[in-house]
Amino acid sequence: MARRQFSEEEARERHRAQVRAYQQRRRLAKRAGNVELQPRAPAIQDHRVDVEPPPEVLAERDQRMCLFHTSPTQALCGDPLPGYSALDRRSILLR
């Protein structure tokens, strides 16, 4: 058996009637003492944590921000900044 298709207005009215019936049942249950009302939690909770990075990390970030690629090709191809490639780090370790 096919389900009946409701017009938009009929669907809206059916929804309103369902909401009203629910609210009335809730009111009656509350009067009877069957419902414990609990406070709602905030919809958006703040989970920020104050973290201060170590000074060495900030110094390295500032140093890295001062560096630039020596050619546009390096920037386009994603080459590491001067002093941060594997070869540069290897040569520093071998000194």
MISEVEX-132480 format. One record per atom (N, C-alpha, C): chain; x, y, z; residue number from 1. Coordinates in nm, 4 decimals. Each point is the difference from the previous one (the first is absolute). Layout:
<vokols>
VOKOL chaine        X        Y        Z num
VOKOL      A        X        Y        Z NUM
...
</vokols>
This chain:
<vokols>
VOKOL chaine        X        Y        Z num
VOKOL      A   0.0845  -0.1172   0.0000   1
VOKOL      A  -0.0845   0.1172   0.0000   1
VOKOL      A   0.0895   0.1241   0.0000   1
VOKOL      A  -0.0287   0.0923  -0.0847   2
VOKOL      A   0.0807   0.1215  -0.0129   2
VOKOL      A  -0.0288   0.0956   0.1152   2
VOKOL      A   0.1065   0.0683   0.0414   3
VOKOL      A  -0.0165   0.0992   0.1058   3
VOKOL      A  -0.0594   0.1265  -0.0577   3
VOKOL      A  -0.0812   0.0637   0.0799   4
VOKOL      A  -0.0644   0.1229  -0.0453   4
VOKOL      A   0.0999   0.1147   0.0030   4
VOKOL      A   0.0023   0.0771  -0.1039   5
VOKOL      A   0.0873   0.1169  -0.0078   5
VOKOL      A  -0.0761   0.1217   0.0535   5
VOKOL      A   0.0585   0.0674   0.0965   6
VOKOL      A  -0.0620   0.1186   0.0571   6
VOKOL      A   0.0537   0.1238  -0.0688   6
VOKOL      A  -0.0858   0.0988  -0.0115   7
VOKOL      A   0.0475   0.1273  -0.0519   7
VOKOL      A   0.0891   0.0636   0.1066   7
VOKOL      A   0.0727   0.1018  -0.0372   8
VOKOL      A   0.0916   0.0648   0.0942   8
VOKOL      A  -0.0763   0.0571   0.1193   8
VOKOL      A  -0.1137   0.0596  -0.0254   9
VOKOL      A  -0.0801   0.0591   0.1073   9
VOKOL      A  -0.0541  -0.1091   0.0925   9
VOKOL      A  -0.0479  -0.1112  -0.0576  10
VOKOL      A  -0.0495  -0.1108   0.0824  10
VOKOL      A   0.1113  -0.0595   0.0858  10
VOKOL      A   0.1172  -0.0145  -0.0568  11
VOKOL      A   0.1137  -0.0548   0.0747  11
VOKOL      A   0.0382   0.0929   0.1147  11
VOKOL      A  -0.0004   0.1306  -0.0259  12
VOKOL      A   0.0317   0.0975   0.1037  12
VOKOL      A  -0.1019  -0.0067   0.1139  12
VOKOL      A  -0.1272  -0.0116  -0.0355  13
VOKOL      A  -0.1057  -0.0070   0.1016  13
VOKOL      A   0.0097  -0.1292   0.0806  13
VOKOL      A   0.0299  -0.1114  -0.0652  14
VOKOL      A   0.0172  -0.1269   0.0721  14
VOKOL      A   0.1165   0.0101   0.0990  14
VOKOL      A   0.1086   0.0635  -0.0427  15
VOKOL      A   0.1161   0.0168   0.0876  15
VOKOL      A  -0.0366   0.0863   0.1204  15
VOKOL      A  -0.0702   0.1096  -0.0242  16
VOKOL      A  -0.0434   0.0871   0.1103  16
VOKOL      A  -0.0864  -0.0769   0.0995  16
VOKOL      A  -0.0901  -0.0831  -0.0519  17
VOKOL      A  -0.0881  -0.0784   0.0870  17
VOKOL      A   0.0813  -0.0991   0.0842  17
VOKOL      A   0.1017  -0.0618  -0.0611  18
VOKOL      A   0.0844  -0.0934   0.0737  18
VOKOL      A   0.0784   0.0727   0.1096  18
VOKOL      A   0.0501   0.1181  -0.0314  19
VOKOL      A   0.0744   0.0779   0.0988  19
VOKOL      A  -0.0914   0.0401   0.1144  19
VOKOL      A  -0.1199   0.0466  -0.0322  20
VOKOL      A  -0.0959   0.0388   0.1049  20
VOKOL      A  -0.0346  -0.1182   0.0889  20
VOKOL      A  -0.0203  -0.1172  -0.0600  21
VOKOL      A  -0.0338  -0.1191   0.0792  21
VOKOL      A   0.1168  -0.0376   0.0909  21
VOKOL      A   0.1206   0.0060  -0.0508  22
VOKOL      A   0.1170  -0.0307   0.0823  22
VOKOL      A   0.0104   0.0973   0.1163  22
VOKOL      A  -0.0174   0.1298  -0.0294  23
VOKOL      A   0.0108   0.1007   0.1058  23
VOKOL      A  -0.1075  -0.0213   0.1064  23
VOKOL      A  -0.1194  -0.0353  -0.0416  24
VOKOL      A  -0.1074  -0.0231   0.0964  24
VOKOL      A   0.0317  -0.1219   0.0858  24
VOKOL      A   0.0478  -0.1101  -0.0617  25
VOKOL      A   0.0372  -0.1181   0.0783  25
VOKOL      A   0.1095   0.0338   0.1001  25
VOKOL      A   0.0949   0.0802  -0.0421  26
VOKOL      A   0.1118   0.0393   0.0870  26
VOKOL      A  -0.0514   0.0847   0.1182  26
VOKOL      A  -0.0902   0.0945  -0.0287  27
VOKOL      A  -0.0564   0.0833   0.1069  27
VOKOL      A  -0.0743  -0.0854   0.1020  27
VOKOL      A  -0.0815  -0.0942  -0.0498  28
VOKOL      A  -0.0754  -0.0870   0.0915  28
VOKOL      A   0.0933  -0.0856   0.0850  28
VOKOL      A   0.1052  -0.0522  -0.0610  29
VOKOL      A   0.0944  -0.0830   0.0746  29
VOKOL      A   0.0747   0.0840   0.1026  29
VOKOL      A   0.0307   0.1240  -0.0360  30
VOKOL      A   0.0705   0.0891   0.0922  30
VOKOL      A  -0.0873   0.0313   0.1213  30
VOKOL      A  -0.1290   0.0242  -0.0249  31
VOKOL      A  -0.0919   0.0269   0.1110  31
VOKOL      A  -0.0121  -0.1210   0.0919  31
VOKOL      A   0.0057  -0.1183  -0.0587  32
VOKOL      A  -0.0119  -0.1223   0.0792  32
VOKOL      A   0.1301  -0.0318   0.0731  32
VOKOL      A   0.1073   0.0711  -0.0329  33
VOKOL      A   0.1281  -0.0236   0.0656  33
VOKOL      A   0.0798  -0.1134  -0.0599  33
VOKOL      A  -0.0322  -0.0409  -0.1213  34
VOKOL      A   0.0699  -0.1113  -0.0644  34
VOKOL      A   0.1209   0.0442  -0.0820  34
VOKOL      A   0.0184   0.1280  -0.0156  35
VOKOL      A   0.1074   0.0490  -0.0871  35
VOKOL      A   0.0980   0.0805   0.0831  35
VOKOL      A   0.1262  -0.0376  -0.0089  36
VOKOL      A   0.1046   0.0789   0.0644  36
VOKOL      A   0.0579   0.0940  -0.1047  36
VOKOL      A  -0.0091   0.1267   0.0247  37
VOKOL      A   0.0534   0.0971  -0.0947  37
VOKOL      A   0.1493   0.0172   0.0261  37
VOKOL      A   0.0797  -0.0257  -0.1010  38
VOKOL      A   0.1441   0.0130   0.0120  38
VOKOL      A   0.0449   0.1242  -0.0748  38
VOKOL      A   0.0951   0.0730   0.0563  39
VOKOL      A   0.0489   0.1167  -0.0727  39
VOKOL      A   0.0718  -0.0437  -0.1271  39
VOKOL      A  -0.0187   0.0747  -0.1045  40
VOKOL      A   0.0636  -0.0337  -0.1277  40
VOKOL      A   0.1452   0.0439   0.0001  40
VOKOL      A   0.0815  -0.0798  -0.0657  41
VOKOL      A   0.1402   0.0365  -0.0166  41
VOKOL      A   0.0092   0.1061  -0.1088  41
VOKOL      A   0.0988   0.0860   0.0054  42
VOKOL      A   0.0140   0.0998  -0.1060  42
VOKOL      A   0.0211  -0.0689  -0.1353  42
VOKOL      A  -0.0566   0.0574  -0.1029  43
VOKOL      A   0.0090  -0.0602  -0.1327  43
VOKOL      A   0.1441  -0.0017  -0.0505  43
VOKOL      A   0.0742   0.1036   0.0283  44
VOKOL      A   0.1389   0.0080  -0.0433  44
VOKOL      A   0.0863   0.0053   0.1248  44
VOKOL      A   0.0877  -0.0979   0.0135  45
VOKOL      A   0.0861  -0.0045   0.1172  45
VOKOL      A   0.1389   0.0492  -0.0378  45
VOKOL      A   0.0609   0.0704   0.0897  46
VOKOL      A   0.1324   0.0566  -0.0243  46
VOKOL      A   0.1043  -0.0987   0.0507  46
VOKOL      A   0.0789  -0.0556  -0.0927  47
VOKOL      A   0.1011  -0.0991   0.0359  47
VOKOL      A   0.1410   0.0549  -0.0162  47
VOKOL      A   0.0142   0.1315  -0.0014  48
VOKOL      A   0.1327   0.0576  -0.0176  48
VOKOL      A   0.0860  -0.0266   0.1227  48
VOKOL      A   0.1269  -0.0237  -0.0259  49
VOKOL      A   0.0958  -0.0207   0.1068  49
VOKOL      A   0.1125   0.1007  -0.0217  49
VOKOL      A   0.0364   0.0700   0.1054  50
VOKOL      A   0.1084   0.0974  -0.0114  50
VOKOL      A   0.1334  -0.0733   0.0036  50
VOKOL      A   0.0697  -0.0001  -0.1143  51
VOKOL      A   0.1300  -0.0659  -0.0108  51
VOKOL      A   0.1001   0.1030  -0.0489  51
VOKOL      A   0.1085   0.0097   0.0684  52
VOKOL      A   0.1065   0.0930  -0.0389  52
VOKOL      A   0.1148  -0.0815  -0.0588  52
VOKOL      A   0.0341   0.0205  -0.1293  53
VOKOL      A   0.1101  -0.0767  -0.0591  53
VOKOL      A   0.1339   0.0407   0.0619  53
VOKOL      A   0.0949  -0.0924   0.0028  54
VOKOL      A   0.1315   0.0314   0.0549  54
VOKOL      A   0.0687   0.1107  -0.0801  54
VOKOL      A   0.0873   0.0785   0.0628  55
VOKOL      A   0.0673   0.1099  -0.0703  55
VOKOL      A   0.0857  -0.0466  -0.1169  55
VOKOL      A   0.0588  -0.1225   0.0096  56
VOKOL      A   0.0819  -0.0501  -0.1114  56
VOKOL      A  -0.0841  -0.0190  -0.1255  56
VOKOL      A  -0.1221  -0.0474   0.0182  57
VOKOL      A  -0.0897  -0.0229  -0.1137  57
VOKOL      A  -0.0379   0.1338  -0.0638  57
VOKOL      A  -0.0292   0.0993   0.0819  58
VOKOL      A  -0.0336   0.1327  -0.0529  58
VOKOL      A   0.1186   0.0611  -0.0731  58
VOKOL      A   0.1215  -0.0179   0.0535  59
VOKOL      A   0.1195   0.0543  -0.0655  59
VOKOL      A   0.0230  -0.0668  -0.1352  59
VOKOL      A  -0.0193  -0.1330  -0.0052  60
VOKOL      A   0.0176  -0.0706  -0.1278  60
VOKOL      A  -0.1051   0.0444  -0.1010  60
VOKOL      A  -0.1228   0.0209   0.0460  61
VOKOL      A  -0.1060   0.0478  -0.0900  61
VOKOL      A   0.0345   0.1369  -0.0573  61
VOKOL      A   0.0466   0.0902   0.0865  62
VOKOL      A   0.0371   0.1338  -0.0471  62
VOKOL      A   0.1148  -0.0060  -0.0990  62
VOKOL      A   0.0976  -0.0869   0.0276  63
VOKOL      A   0.1140  -0.0147  -0.0917  63
VOKOL      A  -0.0467  -0.0541  -0.1344  63
VOKOL      A  -0.0893  -0.0993   0.0024  64
VOKOL      A  -0.0492  -0.0606  -0.1239  64
VOKOL      A  -0.0838   0.0999  -0.0812  64
VOKOL      A  -0.0722   0.0883   0.0685  65
VOKOL      A  -0.0830   0.0974  -0.0709  65
VOKOL      A   0.0840   0.1060  -0.0707  65
VOKOL      A   0.1246   0.0188   0.0425  66
VOKOL      A   0.0887   0.0980  -0.0630  66
VOKOL      A   0.0659  -0.0545  -0.1263  66
VOKOL      A  -0.0079  -0.1310  -0.0236  67
VOKOL      A   0.0650  -0.0612  -0.1153  67
VOKOL      A  -0.0900   0.0082  -0.1231  67
VOKOL      A   0.0623   0.0097  -0.1160  68
VOKOL      A  -0.0730   0.0037  -0.1262  68
VOKOL      A   0.0643  -0.0968  -0.0969  68
VOKOL      A  -0.0760  -0.0469  -0.0969  69
VOKOL      A   0.0563  -0.0833  -0.1067  69
VOKOL      A   0.0904   0.0865  -0.0863  69
VOKOL      A   0.1047  -0.0629  -0.0538  70
VOKOL      A   0.0941   0.0778  -0.0813  70
VOKOL      A  -0.0480   0.0144  -0.1439  70
VOKOL      A  -0.0944  -0.0833  -0.0435  71
VOKOL      A  -0.0539   0.0149  -0.1358  71
VOKOL      A  -0.1485  -0.0345   0.0010  71
VOKOL      A  -0.0727   0.0513  -0.0988  72
VOKOL      A  -0.1436  -0.0330  -0.0070  72
VOKOL      A  -0.0241  -0.1492  -0.0227  72
VOKOL      A   0.0931  -0.0671  -0.0690  73
VOKOL      A  -0.0161  -0.1433  -0.0246  73
VOKOL      A  -0.0002  -0.0783   0.1306  73
VOKOL      A   0.0858   0.0394   0.0930  74
VOKOL      A   0.0030  -0.0682   0.1292  74
VOKOL      A  -0.1341   0.0151   0.0722  74
VOKOL      A  -0.0568   0.1166  -0.0074  75
VOKOL      A  -0.1283   0.0237   0.0663  75
VOKOL      A  -0.1114  -0.0799  -0.0680  75
VOKOL      A   0.0005  -0.0024  -0.1350  76
VOKOL      A  -0.1033  -0.0716  -0.0741  76
VOKOL      A   0.0087  -0.1503   0.0208  76
VOKOL      A   0.1197  -0.0539   0.0040  77
VOKOL      A   0.0176  -0.1455   0.0117  77
VOKOL      A  -0.0061  -0.0480   0.1441  77
VOKOL      A  -0.0028   0.0913   0.0944  78
VOKOL      A  -0.0113  -0.0399   0.1396  78
VOKOL      A   0.1303  -0.0431   0.0629  78
VOKOL      A   0.1133   0.0478  -0.0541  79
VOKOL      A   0.1289  -0.0331   0.0591  79
VOKOL      A   0.0089   0.0588   0.1405  79
VOKOL      A   0.0766  -0.0659   0.0885  80
VOKOL      A   0.0126   0.0539   0.1354  80
VOKOL      A   0.0761   0.1314   0.0006  80
VOKOL      A  -0.0238   0.0765   0.1041  81
VOKOL      A   0.0701   0.1276   0.0145  81
VOKOL      A   0.1492  -0.0253   0.0204  81
VOKOL      A   0.0848   0.0990  -0.0300  82
VOKOL      A   0.1435  -0.0175   0.0179  82
VOKOL      A   0.0329  -0.0357   0.1456  82
VOKOL      A   0.0810  -0.1050   0.0155  83
VOKOL      A   0.0396  -0.0452   0.1324  83
VOKOL      A  -0.0907  -0.1063   0.0594  83
VOKOL      A  -0.1123  -0.0325  -0.0659  84
VOKOL      A  -0.0943  -0.0974   0.0543  84
VOKOL      A  -0.0145  -0.1248  -0.0860  84
VOKOL      A   0.0817  -0.0153  -0.1048  85
VOKOL      A  -0.0079  -0.1216  -0.0811  85
VOKOL      A   0.0778  -0.1110   0.0700  85
VOKOL      A  -0.0208  -0.1235  -0.0423  86
VOKOL      A   0.0698  -0.1137   0.0598  86
VOKOL      A   0.1503   0.0115  -0.0236  86
VOKOL      A   0.0403   0.0493  -0.1173  87
VOKOL      A   0.1429   0.0166  -0.0288  87
VOKOL      A   0.0617   0.1058   0.0900  87
VOKOL      A  -0.0716   0.1082   0.0237  88
VOKOL      A   0.0528   0.1054   0.0871  88
VOKOL      A   0.0157  -0.0542   0.1429  88
VOKOL      A  -0.0981  -0.0744   0.0476  89
VOKOL      A   0.0090  -0.0550   0.1355  89
VOKOL      A   0.1117  -0.1016   0.0102  89
VOKOL      A   0.0213  -0.0790  -0.1066  90
VOKOL      A   0.1076  -0.0998  -0.0024  90
VOKOL      A   0.1355   0.0687   0.0053  90
VOKOL      A   0.0157   0.1056  -0.0771  91
VOKOL      A   0.1292   0.0693  -0.0020  91
VOKOL      A   0.0289   0.0650   0.1369  91
VOKOL      A  -0.1031   0.0444   0.0700  92
VOKOL      A   0.0188   0.0573   0.1330  92
VOKOL      A   0.0450  -0.1083   0.0983  92
VOKOL      A  -0.0587  -0.1216  -0.0131  93
VOKOL      A   0.0368  -0.1090   0.0912  93
VOKOL      A   0.1418  -0.0509  -0.0263  93
VOKOL      A   0.0454   0.0077  -0.1250  94
VOKOL      A   0.1332  -0.0519  -0.0344  94
VOKOL      A   0.1114   0.0975   0.0357  94
VOKOL      A  -0.0307   0.1211   0.0359  95
VOKOL      A   0.1040   0.0970   0.0326  95
VOKOL      A   0.0707  -0.0343   0.1268  95
</vokols>
